[in-house]
Amino acid sequence: MADIESMVRYDVELVDPSGTEPTGEGDLSFAVFSLAHAACGDDVLELRIGECLLLGWCMSCAVMEVFGAYEKW
């Protein structure tokens, strides 16, 4: 039997989808990369570069991608 009294409880508020913008293709590219390489397990590295960039590297498949918004200098 689960000890309900000691479980952590979270207050969750529903989001009104009418006030949000649709997700663009760039927003889903990291999710696609993660799901495509989920079977590779520990051979996938995710490295944050600064505040806006994320590097995804699958060593099994020899694939590397950079995700996020950045400006050319």
C-alpha positions as CSV (number, residue, x, y, z in Angstrom):
1,M,0.0,0.0,0.0
2,A,1.4,3.4,-1.0
3,D,2.0,6.0,1.8
4,I,-0.1,8.8,0.4
5,E,0.8,11.2,3.3
6,S,4.5,11.3,2.4
7,M,4.1,11.7,-1.3
8,V,5.0,15.0,-2.9
9,R,2.1,16.9,-4.3
10,Y,2.2,19.4,-7.1
11,D,-0.3,22.1,-7.9
12,V,-0.8,22.0,-11.7
13,E,-2.7,24.6,-13.7
14,L,-4.1,23.9,-17.1
15,V,-2.8,26.0,-19.9
16,D,-5.3,27.7,-22.2
17,P,-4.1,26.7,-25.7
18,S,-6.0,29.6,-27.4
19,G,-3.5,32.1,-26.0
20,T,-0.4,30.2,-27.2
21,E,1.4,30.3,-30.5
22,P,1.7,27.1,-32.5
23,T,4.9,25.2,-32.2
24,G,7.2,25.8,-35.1
25,E,9.3,23.1,-36.8
26,G,12.5,24.4,-35.1
27,D,10.9,23.8,-31.7
28,L,10.3,20.1,-32.5
29,S,13.7,19.3,-34.0
30,F,15.3,18.4,-30.7
31,A,12.4,16.1,-29.8
32,V,12.8,14.4,-33.2
33,F,16.5,14.0,-32.6
34,S,16.0,12.6,-29.1
35,L,13.3,10.1,-30.2
36,A,15.3,9.0,-33.3
37,H,18.3,8.2,-31.1
38,A,16.5,6.9,-28.0
39,A,17.7,3.3,-28.7
40,C,21.3,4.5,-28.7
41,G,21.1,5.0,-24.9
42,D,24.3,6.2,-23.2
43,D,25.9,7.0,-26.6
44,V,23.9,10.2,-26.9
45,L,25.3,13.4,-25.3
46,E,23.5,16.6,-24.8
47,L,25.6,19.6,-24.1
48,R,24.3,23.1,-23.3
49,I,26.3,25.9,-25.1
50,G,25.5,29.2,-23.6
51,E,21.9,30.1,-22.8
52,C,20.2,29.5,-26.1
53,L,22.1,26.6,-27.8
54,L,22.1,22.8,-27.2
55,L,24.4,20.3,-28.9
56,G,23.1,16.8,-29.5
57,W,25.7,14.2,-30.4
58,C,25.0,10.5,-31.0
59,M,28.3,8.7,-31.0
60,S,26.7,5.4,-32.2
61,C,25.3,7.0,-35.4
62,A,28.0,9.6,-35.8
63,V,25.4,12.4,-35.9
64,M,25.8,15.8,-34.4
65,E,23.2,18.6,-34.4
66,V,22.9,22.1,-32.8
67,F,19.5,23.2,-31.6
68,G,18.3,26.6,-30.5
69,A,18.2,30.2,-31.6
70,Y,21.4,32.0,-32.3
71,E,22.5,35.1,-34.2
72,K,25.4,35.3,-36.5
73,W,28.1,37.7,-35.3
